[in-house]
Amino acid sequence: MLTAGRERIKQRYPGLARRIRRLGRFRFLLKARRVREEGVRFRDDPVNVARFVALDPETHSYSFDLANVDELVSFLTELLELPSAEVERYVREALAHPELGERLRRRVRWRVDYKRRMPLGNRLLWYALVRAVKPRLTVETGIHDGLGSLMLLVALDRNAAEGVESRLVSLDLDPESGWLVPDHLRARWTPVFADIESTLDEALEGRELDLLIHDSDHNEALQRIEFGAALTHAAPALYVIDSSGLELPVLRELCEAHGGLHRYFLERPKDHFYRPAGTSVAAFRRPSRGRPSP
């Protein structure tokens, strides 16, 4: 019920929801409840629980460093059938990129509602996959502050330097979303601030989609709309990333129905109490019919 209520507030009053989030560092009782909701007891992980409740500005949508980067490299190596050295290079590239490191730290330096350093977490998978498959059109549903959009745009910028031009379309209700993306990276970005259900098909009209990243509200009805639109407008090779992991069966069912490949990666946070749901990745392939412009 609480989750449903939060989603209704976010959808009807996105600006209010954002202002409430800015108080997160001081909402100690709420953060203690979040720990209990994850099934973690203080004695299970006292240092990380105490650090989160006392100091962390995030009350949901947690950011964290990965403790199992090597497993991420192995996962993508097998999924994409690439040399592990290539995938590892993409991961190192993201971790060392100044736009995702020092420049990002400068943008949040004076904000009490953000960590002084923004961990890249499960979005490392997004970055490495984009660098590897070089999608010409990527759609992201759910922008929030724009950390995911920023990482995708940095990856697309690196792809462009290697001769592959592409675009990112991101959808969210909140017109203040995406503020982390600097102006100089917005040339390949089309943010759409509208209802996903009514605008996704229009945004894809006449185009072929290479990659969909579902990072919006995790419910079956919305997933069927998003994944269905992706399959309708699919390029010869379509990848779908589901940040809800295995919580919902929609992506697995579509893979079974359409001959897609479904794989699952479980992130392990470093120095954080959170136990994530993991990330599902699906790959769909069909014979090429030629491509329109992205």
Secondary structure, DSSP 8 states (H G I E B T S, - for coil): -HHHHHHHHHHH-HHHHHHHHTTGGG-HHHHHHHHHHTT--GGGSHHHHHHHHHH---SSS---EES-HHHHHHHHHHHHT--HHHHHHHHHHHHH-GGGTHHHHHHHTT-TTS-SS---TTHHHHHHHHHHH--SEEEEE--TTSHHHHHHHHHHHHHHHTT---EEEEEES-TTTTTTS-GGG-TTEEEEES-HHHHHHHHHTT--EEEEEE-S---HHHHHHHHHHHHHTEEEEEEEEETTTTSSSHHHHHHHHHT-EEEEE---EES-------EEEEEEE---------
